[in-house]
Amino acid sequence: MDDRGEVAVEVETGQQIMPEALSELSSYLRKTRDDWERGEIEIKDFPRLVSNAGIVAGSPTIRGTRVETSFIAHMVRSMGVDRILQLYPYLDRDSLVQAARFEGIQPLAA
């Protein structure tokens, strides 16, 4: 029981959790479990990027590829988005821009 007279719920580990936190915790655990089962974790604010422990040791990549964001950022800095699109036609502009921005590089507008 806490100072307000509310009873905490004790979980398997012996830790106590306030009942109002259970809903939020359950939602978080459900999403975490889904990510784990899928093996892929989305990167907040970058919908075209993911991290997957089974692909390039979990380094952030462009979704559906093995192309690392750090590699793209280096390429964008060196040669720009348009040249990369010529070299890698299966990638799209939005993915390249997100990868570069994720790594702290602001690509020049085309």
Protein Blocks (a to p, Z undefined) as FASTA:
>chain_A
ZZkopacdddfkopacdfklmmmmmmmmmmmmmmmmnopacdehilkbccdfkggghpac
dehiabdfklmmmmmmmnojklmmmmmmmbcfklmmmmmmmnopacddZZ
